[in-house]
Amino acid sequence: MSTLIPVDAIDLKLLDELQRDASRSNQAIAEAVHVSAATSLRRVKRLTDAGVIWASSSTNTGLLAREFVCKGENA
């Protein structure tokens, strides 16, 4: 059985910002939530350690498209 962890409004705002764009820096996310970078980092780590946040990634699709086109042209 999973252990429930308490979350508050700040945790929910952090999760919302991460869902919007997890590729942003911790500082940018902290500013969007109106907390310090240290607070943001500590809370995101707690949520990650608890399994609430289990993956984040970003893809530069523009770069991938250019690489694909370049490889296609050389093939």
All heavy atoms as TSV, in Angstrom:
chain	resi	resn	atom	element	x	y	z
A	1	MET	N	N	0.834	-1.173	0.000
A	1	MET	CA	C	0.000	0.000	0.000
A	1	MET	C	C	0.885	1.245	0.000
A	1	MET	O	O	1.872	1.318	0.714
A	1	MET	CB	C	-0.901	-0.018	1.229
A	1	MET	CG	C	-1.818	1.166	1.308
A	1	MET	SD	S	-2.905	0.973	2.740
A	1	MET	CE	C	-4.040	2.253	2.374
A	2	SER	N	N	0.553	2.229	-0.807
A	2	SER	CA	C	1.313	3.469	-0.890
A	2	SER	C	C	1.022	4.364	0.296
A	2	SER	O	O	-0.084	4.391	0.821
A	2	SER	CB	C	0.949	4.225	-2.168
A	2	SER	OG	O	1.294	3.466	-3.290
A	3	THR	N	N	2.031	5.092	0.709
A	3	THR	CA	C	1.870	6.062	1.771
A	3	THR	C	C	1.489	7.396	1.160
A	3	THR	O	O	2.154	7.881	0.247
A	3	THR	CB	C	3.191	6.224	2.564
A	3	THR	OG1	O	3.575	4.955	3.058
A	3	THR	CG2	C	3.029	7.193	3.694
A	4	LEU	N	N	0.423	7.977	1.664
A	4	LEU	CA	C	0.000	9.280	1.175
A	4	LEU	C	C	0.872	10.357	1.798
A	4	LEU	O	O	1.219	10.290	2.970
A	4	LEU	CB	C	-1.464	9.531	1.538
A	4	LEU	CG	C	-2.473	8.572	0.914
A	4	LEU	CD1	C	-3.882	8.909	1.390
A	4	LEU	CD2	C	-2.416	8.634	-0.599
A	5	ILE	N	N	1.251	11.326	0.998
A	5	ILE	CA	C	2.042	12.426	1.538
A	5	ILE	C	C	1.207	13.696	1.494
A	5	ILE	O	O	0.416	13.895	0.569
A	5	ILE	CB	C	3.367	12.620	0.776
A	5	ILE	CG1	C	3.102	13.027	-0.666
A	5	ILE	CG2	C	4.224	11.402	0.841
A	5	ILE	CD1	C	4.286	13.653	-1.327
A	6	PRO	N	N	1.371	14.548	2.485
A	6	PRO	CA	C	0.606	15.791	2.481
A	6	PRO	C	C	1.140	16.755	1.424
A	6	PRO	O	O	2.352	16.846	1.220
A	6	PRO	CB	C	0.819	16.347	3.887
A	6	PRO	CG	C	2.095	15.737	4.348
A	6	PRO	CD	C	2.196	14.400	3.671
A	7	VAL	N	N	0.253	17.405	0.727
A	7	VAL	CA	C	0.629	18.445	-0.227
A	7	VAL	C	C	-0.181	19.692	0.101
A	7	VAL	O	O	-1.312	19.603	0.574
A	7	VAL	CB	C	0.405	18.023	-1.694
A	7	VAL	CG1	C	1.317	16.883	-2.076
A	7	VAL	CG2	C	-1.032	17.661	-1.960
A	8	ASP	N	N	0.423	20.828	-0.158
A	8	ASP	CA	C	-0.280	22.080	0.075
A	8	ASP	C	C	-0.386	22.849	-1.242
A	8	ASP	O	O	-0.021	22.339	-2.306
A	8	ASP	CB	C	0.397	22.894	1.176
A	8	ASP	CG	C	1.827	23.299	0.838
A	8	ASP	OD1	O	2.253	23.143	-0.330
A	8	ASP	OD2	O	2.531	23.772	1.739
A	9	ALA	N	N	-0.858	24.076	-1.155
A	9	ALA	CA	C	-1.075	24.885	-2.357
A	9	ALA	C	C	0.224	25.122	-3.117
A	9	ALA	O	O	0.238	25.132	-4.353
A	9	ALA	CB	C	-1.728	26.204	-1.981
A	10	ILE	N	N	1.325	25.296	-2.407
A	10	ILE	CA	C	2.614	25.520	-3.082
A	10	ILE	C	C	3.038	24.272	-3.846
A	10	ILE	O	O	3.476	24.359	-5.000
A	10	ILE	CB	C	3.694	25.953	-2.075
A	10	ILE	CG1	C	3.346	27.327	-1.509
A	10	ILE	CG2	C	5.081	25.973	-2.728
A	10	ILE	CD1	C	4.217	27.770	-0.363
A	11	ASP	N	N	2.895	23.101	-3.227
A	11	ASP	CA	C	3.222	21.857	-3.918
A	11	ASP	C	C	2.384	21.723	-5.196
A	11	ASP	O	O	2.900	21.342	-6.251
A	11	ASP	CB	C	2.959	20.639	-3.029
A	11	ASP	CG	C	3.909	20.542	-1.851
A	11	ASP	OD1	O	5.060	20.994	-1.969
A	11	ASP	OD2	O	3.485	20.011	-0.816
A	12	LEU	N	N	1.107	22.028	-5.099
A	12	LEU	CA	C	0.220	21.918	-6.260
A	12	LEU	C	C	0.614	22.901	-7.356
A	12	LEU	O	O	0.582	22.564	-8.541
A	12	LEU	CB	C	-1.234	22.119	-5.844
A	12	LEU	CG	C	-1.795	21.028	-4.930
A	12	LEU	CD1	C	-3.206	21.401	-4.471
A	12	LEU	CD2	C	-1.803	19.676	-5.624
A	13	LYS	N	N	1.021	24.106	-6.966
A	13	LYS	CA	C	1.479	25.087	-7.961
A	13	LYS	C	C	2.769	24.614	-8.628
A	13	LYS	O	O	2.931	24.773	-9.844
A	13	LYS	CB	C	1.691	26.445	-7.304
A	13	LYS	CG	C	0.410	27.152	-6.935
A	13	LYS	CD	C	0.705	28.480	-6.247
A	13	LYS	CE	C	-0.559	29.150	-5.762
A	13	LYS	NZ	N	-0.262	30.404	-5.036
A	14	LEU	N	N	3.679	24.052	-7.843
A	14	LEU	CA	C	4.914	23.518	-8.419
A	14	LEU	C	C	4.611	22.405	-9.421
A	14	LEU	O	O	5.177	22.371	-10.520
A	14	LEU	CB	C	5.843	22.991	-7.322
A	14	LEU	CG	C	6.558	24.044	-6.483
A	14	LEU	CD1	C	7.184	23.410	-5.252
A	14	LEU	CD2	C	7.611	24.770	-7.307
A	15	LEU	N	N	3.719	21.512	-9.046
A	15	LEU	CA	C	3.345	20.419	-9.951
A	15	LEU	C	C	2.717	20.960	-11.227
A	15	LEU	O	O	3.008	20.482	-12.331
A	15	LEU	CB	C	2.396	19.447	-9.252
A	15	LEU	CG	C	3.016	18.605	-8.146
A	15	LEU	CD1	C	1.925	17.891	-7.350
A	15	LEU	CD2	C	4.012	17.613	-8.713
A	16	ASP	N	N	1.887	21.978	-11.095
A	16	ASP	CA	C	1.249	22.587	-12.265
A	16	ASP	C	C	2.312	23.199	-13.187
A	16	ASP	O	O	2.273	22.989	-14.403
A	16	ASP	CB	C	0.243	23.643	-11.821
A	16	ASP	CG	C	-0.510	24.241	-12.986
A	16	ASP	OD1	O	-1.083	23.466	-13.792
A	16	ASP	OD2	O	-0.540	25.481	-13.109
A	17	GLU	N	N	3.253	23.913	-12.606
A	17	GLU	CA	C	4.308	24.534	-13.415
A	17	GLU	C	C	5.188	23.478	-14.082
A	17	GLU	O	O	5.581	23.632	-15.239
A	17	GLU	CB	C	5.158	25.472	-12.556
A	17	GLU	CG	C	4.440	26.728	-12.129
A	17	GLU	CD	C	3.991	27.602	-13.285
A	17	GLU	OE1	O	4.719	27.701	-14.295
A	17	GLU	OE2	O	2.893	28.182	-13.190
A	18	LEU	N	N	5.496	22.420	-13.381
A	18	LEU	CA	C	6.296	21.345	-13.970
A	18	LEU	C	C	5.552	20.662	-15.106
A	18	LEU	O	O	6.151	20.277	-16.115
A	18	LEU	CB	C	6.694	20.326	-12.901
A	18	LEU	CG	C	7.762	20.813	-11.926
A	18	LEU	CD1	C	7.839	19.876	-10.722
A	18	LEU	CD2	C	9.110	20.924	-12.613
A	19	GLN	N	N	4.239	20.506	-14.964
A	19	GLN	CA	C	3.460	19.897	-16.042
A	19	GLN	C	C	3.413	20.809	-17.260
A	19	GLN	O	O	3.376	20.333	-18.389
A	19	GLN	CB	C	2.046	19.582	-15.567
A	19	GLN	CG	C	1.994	18.380	-14.656
A	19	GLN	CD	C	0.583	18.064	-14.188
A	19	GLN	OE1	O	-0.246	18.950	-14.029
A	19	GLN	NE2	N	0.319	16.795	-13.969
A	20	ARG	N	N	3.415	22.102	-17.032
A	20	ARG	CA	C	3.399	23.051	-18.156
A	20	ARG	C	C	4.696	22.978	-18.956
A	20	ARG	O	O	4.678	22.968	-20.177
A	20	ARG	CB	C	3.206	24.479	-17.661
A	20	ARG	CG	C	1.836	24.783	-17.160
A	20	ARG	CD	C	1.799	26.215	-16.623
A	20	ARG	NE	N	0.686	26.431	-15.747
A	20	ARG	CZ	C	-0.488	26.884	-16.139
A	20	ARG	NH1	N	-0.699	27.147	-17.411
A	20	ARG	NH2	N	-1.460	27.057	-15.276
A	21	ASP	N	N	5.828	22.969	-18.232
A	21	ASP	CA	C	7.128	22.935	-18.923
A	21	ASP	C	C	8.224	22.559	-17.931
A	21	ASP	O	O	8.781	23.423	-17.258
A	21	ASP	CB	C	7.430	24.293	-19.555
A	21	ASP	CG	C	8.715	24.304	-20.361
A	21	ASP	OD1	O	9.387	23.248	-20.440
A	21	ASP	OD2	O	9.058	25.366	-20.906
A	22	ALA	N	N	8.523	21.307	-17.851
A	22	ALA	CA	C	9.533	20.813	-16.908
A	22	ALA	C	C	10.956	21.119	-17.354
A	22	ALA	O	O	11.890	20.893	-16.606
A	22	ALA	CB	C	9.370	19.307	-16.697
A	23	SER	N	N	11.124	21.652	-18.543
A	23	SER	CA	C	12.467	21.956	-19.024
A	23	SER	C	C	12.984	23.281	-18.472
A	23	SER	O	O	14.167	23.576	-18.606
A	23	SER	CB	C	12.496	21.985	-20.551
A	23	SER	OG	O	11.764	23.090	-21.052
A	24	ARG	N	N	12.112	24.081	-17.857
A	24	ARG	CA	C	12.548	25.360	-17.290
A	24	ARG	C	C	13.451	25.124	-16.083
A	24	ARG	O	O	13.376	24.092	-15.431
A	24	ARG	CB	C	11.343	26.207	-16.851
A	24	ARG	CG	C	10.544	26.718	-18.028
A	24	ARG	CD	C	9.387	27.535	-17.570
A	24	ARG	NE	N	8.466	26.639	-16.852
A	24	ARG	CZ	C	7.478	27.061	-16.091
A	24	ARG	NH1	N	7.274	28.334	-15.910
A	24	ARG	NH2	N	6.696	26.195	-15.497
A	25	SER	N	N	14.264	26.109	-15.789
A	25	SER	CA	C	15.162	26.010	-14.634
A	25	SER	C	C	14.367	26.041	-13.338
A	25	SER	O	O	13.223	26.522	-13.298
A	25	SER	CB	C	16.161	27.174	-14.639
A	25	SER	OG	O	15.481	28.397	-14.370
A	26	ASN	N	N	14.987	25.536	-12.291
A	26	ASN	CA	C	14.373	25.596	-10.972
A	26	ASN	C	C	14.066	27.043	-10.605
A	26	ASN	O	O	13.012	27.333	-10.040
A	26	ASN	CB	C	15.289	24.955	-9.927
A	26	ASN	CG	C	14.707	25.050	-8.546
A	26	ASN	OD1	O	13.633	24.542	-8.272
A	26	ASN	ND2	N	15.405	25.742	-7.663
A	27	GLN	N	N	14.971	27.958	-10.930
A	27	GLN	CA	C	14.773	29.384	-10.621
A	27	GLN	C	C	13.526	29.918	-11.315
A	27	GLN	O	O	12.722	30.626	-10.709
A	27	GLN	CB	C	16.003	30.195	-11.038
A	27	GLN	CG	C	15.897	31.672	-10.724
A	27	GLN	CD	C	15.868	31.961	-9.235
A	27	GLN	OE1	O	16.633	31.359	-8.479
A	27	GLN	NE2	N	15.003	32.848	-8.805
A	28	ALA	N	N	13.332	29.585	-12.577
A	28	ALA	CA	C	12.166	30.063	-13.322
A	28	ALA	C	C	10.869	29.502	-12.734
A	28	ALA	O	O	9.868	30.219	-12.622
A	28	ALA	CB	C	12.294	29.683	-14.795
A	29	ILE	N	N	10.889	28.241	-12.371
A	29	ILE	CA	C	9.694	27.631	-11.777
A	29	ILE	C	C	9.417	28.254	-10.420
A	29	ILE	O	O	8.267	28.581	-10.100
A	29	ILE	CB	C	9.857	26.100	-11.699
A	29	ILE	CG1	C	9.849	25.517	-13.118
A	29	ILE	CG2	C	8.770	25.474	-10.834
A	29	ILE	CD1	C	10.237	24.071	-13.212
A	30	ALA	N	N	10.458	28.474	-9.624
A	30	ALA	CA	C	10.294	29.105	-8.310
A	30	ALA	C	C	9.688	30.501	-8.453
A	30	ALA	O	O	8.777	30.868	-7.696
A	30	ALA	CB	C	11.639	29.172	-7.596
A	31	GLU	N	N	10.175	31.256	-9.409
A	31	GLU	CA	C	9.633	32.605	-9.636
A	31	GLU	C	C	8.165	32.554	-10.030
A	31	GLU	O	O	7.373	33.376	-9.575
A	31	GLU	CB	C	10.453	33.328	-10.695
A	31	GLU	CG	C	11.831	33.732	-10.205
A	31	GLU	CD	C	12.723	34.303	-11.294
A	31	GLU	OE1	O	12.251	34.495	-12.439
A	31	GLU	OE2	O	13.901	34.561	-10.998
A	32	ALA	N	N	7.797	31.591	-10.857
A	32	ALA	CA	C	6.397	31.465	-11.286
A	32	ALA	C	C	5.478	31.129	-10.116
A	32	ALA	O	O	4.307	31.508	-10.099
A	32	ALA	CB	C	6.277	30.400	-12.379
A	33	VAL	N	N	6.008	30.414	-9.131
A	33	VAL	CA	C	5.219	29.992	-7.961
A	33	VAL	C	C	5.362	30.990	-6.805
A	33	VAL	O	O	4.632	30.911	-5.827
A	33	VAL	CB	C	5.642	28.560	-7.535
A	33	VAL	CG1	C	4.922	28.078	-6.304
A	33	VAL	CG2	C	5.400	27.581	-8.682
A	34	HIS	N	N	6.289	31.948	-6.952
A	34	HIS	CA	C	6.525	32.978	-5.926
A	34	HIS	C	C	7.098	32.391	-4.644
A	34	HIS	O	O	6.659	32.708	-3.542
A	34	HIS	CB	C	5.253	33.784	-5.635
A	34	HIS	CG	C	4.637	34.378	-6.854
A	34	HIS	ND1	N	5.214	35.439	-7.527
A	34	HIS	CD2	C	3.532	34.060	-7.556
A	34	HIS	CE1	C	4.469	35.749	-8.573
A	34	HIS	NE2	N	3.438	34.922	-8.622
A	35	VAL	N	N	8.087	31.508	-4.818
A	35	VAL	CA	C	8.851	30.960	-3.685
A	35	VAL	C	C	10.325	31.075	-4.032
A	35	VAL	O	O	10.693	31.333	-5.179
A	35	VAL	CB	C	8.478	29.487	-3.375
A	35	VAL	CG1	C	7.022	29.364	-2.953
A	35	VAL	CG2	C	8.781	28.570	-4.538
A	36	SER	N	N	11.181	30.867	-3.043
A	36	SER	CA	C	12.622	30.904	-3.304
A	36	SER	C	C	13.043	29.660	-4.094
A	36	SER	O	O	12.352	28.629	-4.090
A	36	SER	CB	C	13.402	30.961	-1.995
A	36	SER	OG	O	13.311	29.728	-1.315
A	37	ALA	N	N	14.185	29.765	-4.751
A	37	ALA	CA	C	14.712	28.624	-5.502
A	37	ALA	C	C	14.988	27.449	-4.564
A	37	ALA	O	O	14.750	26.293	-4.921
A	37	ALA	CB	C	15.977	29.020	-6.259
A	38	ALA	N	N	15.478	27.756	-3.348
A	38	ALA	CA	C	15.758	26.689	-2.380
A	38	ALA	C	C	14.480	25.964	-1.968
A	38	ALA	O	O	14.456	24.734	-1.856
A	38	ALA	CB	C	16.460	27.258	-1.147
A	39	THR	N	N	13.417	26.720	-1.756
A	39	THR	CA	C	12.131	26.112	-1.391
A	39	THR	C	C	11.617	25.230	-2.513
A	39	THR	O	O	11.177	24.101	-2.289
A	39	THR	CB	C	11.099	27.198	-1.045
A	39	THR	OG1	O	11.543	27.889	0.124
A	39	THR	CG2	C	9.725	26.613	-0.802
A	40	SER	N	N	11.704	25.740	-3.730
A	40	SER	CA	C	11.250	24.964	-4.885
A	40	SER	C	C	12.037	23.670	-5.017
A	40	SER	O	O	11.455	22.587	-5.180
A	40	SER	CB	C	11.399	25.802	-6.156
A	40	SER	OG	O	11.122	25.039	-7.302
A	41	LEU	N	N	13.345	23.770	-4.934
A	41	LEU	CA	C	14.198	22.591	-5.077
A	41	LEU	C	C	13.906	21.555	-4.000
A	41	LEU	O	O	13.771	20.362	-4.283
A	41	LEU	CB	C	15.670	23.007	-5.027
A	41	LEU	CG	C	16.695	21.949	-5.387
A	41	LEU	CD1	C	16.508	21.483	-6.824
A	41	LEU	CD2	C	18.091	22.513	-5.192
A	42	ARG	N	N	13.772	22.012	-2.769
A	42	ARG	CA	C	13.500	21.103	-1.651
A	42	ARG	C	C	12.153	20.400	-1.832
A	42	ARG	O	O	12.036	19.190	-1.645
A	42	ARG	CB	C	13.529	21.874	-0.325
A	42	ARG	CG	C	13.376	20.989	0.893
A	42	ARG	CD	C	13.413	21.782	2.197
A	42	ARG	NE	N	12.260	22.667	2.322
A	42	ARG	CZ	C	12.295	23.995	2.257
A	42	ARG	NH1	N	13.431	24.630	2.056
A	42	ARG	NH2	N	11.191	24.700	2.388
A	43	ARG	N	N	11.147	21.146	-2.234
A	43	ARG	CA	C	9.814	20.562	-2.394
A	43	ARG	C	C	9.755	19.605	-3.579
A	43	ARG	O	O	9.142	18.542	-3.496
A	43	ARG	CB	C	8.766	21.657	-2.524
A	43	ARG	CG	C	8.484	22.350	-1.193
A	43	ARG	CD	C	7.524	23.508	-1.405
A	43	ARG	NE	N	7.159	24.123	-0.163
A	43	ARG	CZ	C	5.947	24.014	0.410
A	43	ARG	NH1	N	5.005	23.303	-0.163
A	43	ARG	NH2	N	5.684	24.629	1.532
A	44	VAL	N	N	10.388	19.974	-4.688
A	44	VAL	CA	C	10.395	19.083	-5.858
A	44	VAL	C	C	11.144	17.797	-5.524
A	44	VAL	O	O	10.707	16.702	-5.897
A	44	VAL	CB	C	10.995	19.794	-7.089
A	44	VAL	CG1	C	11.279	18.814	-8.222
A	44	VAL	CG2	C	10.061	20.896	-7.565
A	45	LYS	N	N	12.247	17.909	-4.782
A	45	LYS	CA	C	12.981	16.708	-4.369
A	45	LYS	C	C	12.097	15.832	-3.475
A	45	LYS	O	O	12.074	14.608	-3.642
A	45	LYS	CB	C	14.268	17.086	-3.642
A	45	LYS	CG	C	15.070	15.863	-3.212
A	45	LYS	CD	C	16.371	16.236	-2.581
A	45	LYS	CE	C	17.220	15.077	-2.147
A	45	LYS	NZ	N	16.675	13.764	-2.065
A	46	ARG	N	N	11.378	16.441	-2.547
A	46	ARG	CA	C	10.498	15.668	-1.663
A	46	ARG	C	C	9.417	14.953	-2.471
A	46	ARG	O	O	9.145	13.764	-2.255
A	46	ARG	CB	C	9.845	16.590	-0.622
A	46	ARG	CG	C	8.922	15.857	0.349
A	46	ARG	CD	C	8.331	16.813	1.381
A	46	ARG	NE	N	7.477	17.820	0.802
A	46	ARG	CZ	C	6.171	17.670	0.566
A	46	ARG	NH1	N	5.576	16.544	0.867
A	46	ARG	NH2	N	5.469	18.644	0.033
A	47	LEU	N	N	8.831	15.644	-3.427
A	47	LEU	CA	C	7.792	15.038	-4.260
A	47	LEU	C	C	8.369	13.941	-5.155
A	47	LEU	O	O	7.724	12.921	-5.398
A	47	LEU	CB	C	7.086	16.110	-5.095
A	47	LEU	CG	C	6.268	17.117	-4.291
A	47	LEU	CD1	C	5.868	18.306	-5.169
A	47	LEU	CD2	C	5.035	16.460	-3.689
A	48	THR	N	N	9.594	14.137	-5.627
A	48	THR	CA	C	10.254	13.120	-6.449
A	48	THR	C	C	10.587	11.891	-5.605
A	48	THR	O	O	10.308	10.752	-6.007
A	48	THR	CB	C	11.532	13.692	-7.090
A	48	THR	OG1	O	11.181	14.828	-7.878
A	48	THR	CG2	C	12.222	12.655	-7.956
A	49	ASP	N	N	11.158	12.121	-4.433
A	49	ASP	CA	C	11.511	11.008	-3.543
A	49	ASP	C	C	10.276	10.211	-3.130
A	49	ASP	O	O	10.350	8.995	-2.932
A	49	ASP	CB	C	12.235	11.511	-2.292
A	49	ASP	CG	C	13.629	12.034	-2.584
A	49	ASP	OD1	O	14.142	11.792	-3.701
A	49	ASP	OD2	O	14.195	12.707	-1.697
A	50	ALA	N	N	9.127	10.891	-3.015
A	50	ALA	CA	C	7.885	10.226	-2.617
A	50	ALA	C	C	7.207	9.517	-3.791
A	50	ALA	O	O	6.237	8.793	-3.603
A	50	ALA	CB	C	6.921	11.241	-2.001
A	51	GLY	N	N	7.727	9.725	-5.010
A	51	GLY	CA	C	7.137	9.068	-6.170
A	51	GLY	C	C	6.019	9.847	-6.821
A	51	GLY	O	O	5.397	9.374	-7.773
A	52	VAL	N	N	5.752	11.054	-6.340
A	52	VAL	CA	C	4.707	11.878	-6.955
A	52	VAL	C	C	5.178	12.348	-8.326
A	52	VAL	O	O	4.426	12.343	-9.292
A	52	VAL	CB	C	4.348	13.083	-6.053
A	52	VAL	CG1	C	3.363	14.016	-6.740
A	52	VAL	CG2	C	3.791	12.595	-4.724
A	53	ILE	N	N	6.424	12.752	-8.396
A	53	ILE	CA	C	7.056	13.111	-9.673
A	53	ILE	C	C	7.972	11.946	-10.012
A	53	ILE	O	O	8.884	11.626	-9.263
A	53	ILE	CB	C	7.885	14.402	-9.540
A	53	ILE	CG1	C	7.007	15.563	-9.101
A	53	ILE	CG2	C	8.601	14.699	-10.859
A	53	ILE	CD1	C	7.783	16.807	-8.728
A	54	TRP	N	N	7.733	11.297	-11.116
A	54	TRP	CA	C	8.555	10.129	-11.437
A	54	TRP	C	C	9.351	10.283	-12.710
A	54	TRP	O	O	10.280	9.532	-12.946
A	54	TRP	CB	C	7.724	8.852	-11.483
A	54	TRP	CG	C	6.587	8.881	-12.438
A	54	TRP	CD1	C	5.325	9.336	-12.205
A	54	TRP	CD2	C	6.592	8.446	-13.786
A	54	TRP	NE1	N	4.559	9.219	-13.330
A	54	TRP	CE2	C	5.315	8.656	-14.311
A	54	TRP	CE3	C	7.567	7.882	-14.592
A	54	TRP	CZ2	C	4.976	8.352	-15.624
A	54	TRP	CZ3	C	7.231	7.561	-15.904
A	54	TRP	CH2	C	5.945	7.797	-16.395
A	55	ALA	N	N	9.033	11.281	-13.523
A	55	ALA	CA	C	9.834	11.492	-14.730
A	55	ALA	C	C	9.563	12.882	-15.257
A	55	ALA	O	O	8.457	13.384	-15.153
A	55	ALA	CB	C	9.493	10.462	-15.800
A	56	SER	N	N	10.584	13.461	-15.789
A	56	SER	CA	C	10.410	14.710	-16.518
A	56	SER	C	C	11.415	14.714	-17.650
A	56	SER	O	O	12.523	14.204	-17.519
A	56	SER	CB	C	10.613	15.921	-15.608
A	56	SER	OG	O	11.935	15.973	-15.149
A	57	SER	N	N	10.997	15.242	-18.770
A	57	SER	CA	C	11.903	15.296	-19.909
A	57	SER	C	C	11.451	16.405	-20.833
A	57	SER	O	O	10.327	16.881	-20.774
A	57	SER	CB	C	11.916	13.962	-20.662
A	57	SER	OG	O	10.656	13.722	-21.220
A	58	SER	N	N	12.336	16.789	-21.673
A	58	SER	CA	C	11.990	17.742	-22.712
A	58	SER	C	C	12.684	17.304	-23.990
A	58	SER	O	O	13.730	16.669	-23.953
A	58	SER	CB	C	12.419	19.156	-22.324
A	58	SER	OG	O	13.810	19.209	-22.179
A	59	THR	N	N	12.089	17.642	-25.082
A	59	THR	CA	C	12.645	17.272	-26.369
A	59	THR	C	C	12.721	18.510	-27.239
A	59	THR	O	O	11.735	19.242	-27.360
A	59	THR	CB	C	11.758	16.220	-27.071
A	59	THR	OG1	O	11.652	15.098	-26.215
A	59	THR	CG2	C	12.343	15.805	-28.397
A	60	ASN	N	N	13.858	18.748	-27.792
A	60	ASN	CA	C	14.014	19.851	-28.717
A	60	ASN	C	C	13.651	19.314	-30.094
A	60	ASN	O	O	14.488	18.822	-30.833
A	60	ASN	CB	C	15.455	20.367	-28.682
A	60	ASN	CG	C	15.650	21.572	-29.564
A	60	ASN	OD1	O	14.861	21.840	-30.463
A	60	ASN	ND2	N	16.708	22.318	-29.308
A	61	THR	N	N	12.378	19.369	-30.432
A	61	THR	CA	C	11.912	18.776	-31.689
A	61	THR	C	C	12.471	19.498	-32.901
A	61	THR	O	O	12.674	18.891	-33.942
A	61	THR	CB	C	10.374	18.749	-31.761
A	61	THR	OG1	O	9.876	20.082	-31.567
A	61	THR	CG2	C	9.796	17.825	-30.708
A	62	GLY	N	N	12.752	20.780	-32.771
A	62	GLY	CA	C	13.360	21.505	-33.879
A	62	GLY	C	C	14.728	20.945	-34.220
A	62	GLY	O	O	15.080	20.755	-35.375
A	63	LEU	N	N	15.516	20.653	-33.203
A	63	LEU	CA	C	16.842	20.074	-33.409
A	63	LEU	C	C	16.721	18.675	-33.999
A	63	LEU	O	O	17.431	18.320	-34.924
A	63	LEU	CB	C	17.600	20.020	-32.088
A	63	LEU	CG	C	19.000	19.414	-32.131
A	63	LEU	CD1	C	19.902	20.207	-33.050
A	63	LEU	CD2	C	19.575	19.346	-30.737
A	64	LEU	N	N	15.795	17.893	-33.502
A	64	LEU	CA	C	15.605	16.545	-34.030
A	64	LEU	C	C	15.202	16.590	-35.498
A	64	LEU	O	O	15.683	15.823	-36.308
A	64	LEU	CB	C	14.548	15.796	-33.220
A	64	LEU	CG	C	14.938	15.439	-31.793
A	64	LEU	CD1	C	13.748	14.815	-31.076
A	64	LEU	CD2	C	16.116	14.496	-31.779
A	65	ALA	N	N	14.338	17.505	-35.852
A	65	ALA	CA	C	13.895	17.603	-37.239
A	65	ALA	C	C	15.070	17.977	-38.144
A	65	ALA	O	O	15.235	17.410	-39.209
A	65	ALA	CB	C	12.771	18.636	-37.374
A	66	ARG	N	N	15.893	18.911	-37.686
A	66	ARG	CA	C	17.050	19.303	-38.506
A	66	ARG	C	C	18.020	18.144	-38.660
A	66	ARG	O	O	18.532	17.900	-39.739
A	66	ARG	CB	C	17.746	20.506	-37.871
A	66	ARG	CG	C	17.021	21.816	-38.111
A	66	ARG	CD	C	17.880	22.994	-37.738
A	66	ARG	NE	N	18.240	23.006	-36.330
A	66	ARG	CZ	C	17.504	23.520	-35.356
A	66	ARG	NH1	N	16.333	24.048	-35.639
A	66	ARG	NH2	N	17.924	23.495	-34.104
A	67	GLU	N	N	18.268	17.426	-37.576
A	67	GLU	CA	C	19.182	16.290	-37.677
A	67	GLU	C	C	18.618	15.235	-38.614
A	67	GLU	O	O	19.339	14.669	-39.410
A	67	GLU	CB	C	19.426	15.692	-36.285
A	67	GLU	CG	C	20.293	16.571	-35.417
A	67	GLU	CD	C	20.509	15.989	-34.043
A	67	GLU	OE1	O	19.956	14.914	-33.761
A	67	GLU	OE2	O	21.220	16.612	-33.254
A	68	PHE	N	N	17.326	14.997	-38.545
A	68	PHE	CA	C	16.703	14.000	-39.395
A	68	PHE	C	C	16.804	14.414	-40.859
A	68	PHE	O	O	17.174	13.626	-41.712
A	68	PHE	CB	C	15.236	13.801	-38.995
A	68	PHE	CG	C	14.529	12.770	-39.820
A	68	PHE	CD1	C	14.769	11.420	-39.622
A	68	PHE	CD2	C	13.647	13.151	-40.810
A	68	PHE	CE1	C	14.129	10.465	-40.389
A	68	PHE	CE2	C	13.002	12.200	-41.579
A	68	PHE	CZ	C	13.240	10.861	-41.364
A	69	VAL	N	N	16.532	15.688	-41.148
A	69	VAL	CA	C	16.604	16.175	-42.526
A	69	VAL	C	C	18.038	16.070	-43.027
A	69	VAL	O	O	18.273	15.600	-44.134
A	69	VAL	CB	C	16.072	17.626	-42.619
A	69	VAL	CG1	C	16.388	18.218	-43.986
A	69	VAL	CG2	C	14.589	17.649	-42.367
A	70	CYS	N	N	18.995	16.466	-42.204
A	70	CYS	CA	C	20.406	16.401	-42.629
A	70	CYS	C	C	20.812	14.961	-42.923
A	70	CYS	O	O	21.450	14.680	-43.913
A	70	CYS	CB	C	21.311	16.989	-41.564
A	70	CYS	SG	S	21.149	18.777	-41.417
A	71	LYS	N	N	20.433	14.047	-42.072
A	71	LYS	CA	C	20.775	12.648	-42.290
A	71	LYS	C	C	20.069	12.122	-43.525
A	71	LYS	O	O	20.648	11.362	-44.278
A	71	LYS	CB	C	20.404	11.810	-41.057
A	71	LYS	CG	C	21.333	12.054	-39.892
A	71	LYS	CD	C	20.947	11.216	-38.704
A	71	LYS	CE	C	21.875	11.501	-37.537
A	71	LYS	NZ	N	21.483	10.771	-36.338
A	72	GLY	N	N	18.838	12.555	-43.742
A	72	GLY	CA	C	18.096	12.111	-44.909
A	72	GLY	C	C	18.721	12.620	-46.191
A	72	GLY	O	O	18.773	11.932	-47.194
A	73	GLU	N	N	19.248	13.835	-46.160
A	73	GLU	CA	C	19.866	14.402	-47.347
A	73	GLU	C	C	21.193	13.718	-47.668
A	73	GLU	O	O	21.573	13.618	-48.824
A	73	GLU	CB	C	20.100	15.913	-47.137
A	73	GLU	CG	C	18.821	16.711	-47.111
A	73	GLU	CD	C	19.083	18.166	-46.752
A	73	GLU	OE1	O	20.233	18.519	-46.431
A	73	GLU	OE2	O	18.120	18.929	-46.794
A	74	ASN	N	N	21.873	13.230	-46.637
A	74	ASN	CA	C	23.167	12.586	-46.850
A	74	ASN	C	C	23.040	11.113	-47.198
A	74	ASN	O	O	24.006	10.480	-47.569
A	74	ASN	CB	C	24.050	12.731	-45.596
A	74	ASN	CG	C	24.448	14.173	-45.375
A	74	ASN	OD1	O	24.544	14.941	-46.325
A	74	ASN	ND2	N	24.649	14.542	-44.132
A	75	ALA	N	N	21.854	10.561	-47.043
A	75	ALA	CA	C	21.675	9.123	-47.255
A	75	ALA	C	C	21.664	8.787	-48.727
A	75	ALA	O	O	21.387	9.531	-49.589
A	75	ALA	CB	C	20.397	8.647	-46.606
